[in-house]
Amino acid sequence: MNHSPRPEPASPPESKPSDSTSPSLELVTERLRHARLRAGIAQRFGVADRFGWDYPTYVAHERGQVSLSLMAAKQYAKGFGVSVEWLLYGLGEMDRRERPRTEASLDDLREEVERLTRENAALLVLLKSGALTPD
């Protein structure tokens, strides 16, 4: 009988970026997990409940078993409220924020609508009272 030692099972190959522009899979997984926790989802299965994402696929992404596509990264970033650049590459701010100019423009539009509503209401009162006639 041959009692030679069993060979050790081969460990899975490490995922390494193919070039300098590829995201580091390990760091992506850390940021993906951080974004999930920050969004108030303690368990991975919560992403399926909250967002309707495919649970096995999400888990494979968070564990680093499958590379994260740009399409999936955009979906996760939108759901978790983080920027795609931060999620994939750790660049820029984590939070996805509206541009201040856009927010100011929306506020300006709201004020203008309120002003016009008040003006129109005043004109209606004058028209009904007969103090103003339509031309």
ZIURPE-V149302 format. One record per helix or strand. SS is the DSSP state (H for helix, E for strand). FROM is the first residue (numbers start at 1). TO is the last residue. If there is no record, write none. Layout:
ss-><SS | SS>
from-><FROM | FROM>
to-><TO | TO>
This chain:
ss-><H | H | H | H | E | H | E | H>
from-><25 | 46 | 55 | 70 | 82 | 84 | 95 | 100>
to-><38 | 51 | 63 | 80 | 82 | 89 | 95 | 129>
